Amino acid sequence: MVPALREAEYRMCKEKYRNIVENIGMGVTLISPQMKILEMNSIMQRWHPDVTANGKSYCYRSFNDEPRDTPCPHCP
């Protein structure tokens, strides 16, 4: 019974996260420490329709008018 409870809690947390990110009113992107695009909310997807959040694209190549070869200087 415990694993089923944990699964339900996980689903609830995931749904809550998705609802917050989708309704925040601004573009949101989840980027890995390697600067790969993992997830984008619908606003960000509208701003960048050619970008796919699949963990293969790099943010500095995808989100700049002139794609960069290295991370932006202001990135942490």
Secondary structure, 3 states (H helix, E strand, C coil): CHHHHHHHHHHHHHHHHHHHHHHCCCCCEEECCCCEEEEECHHHHHHCCCCCCCCCCEHHHHCCCCCCCCCCCCCC
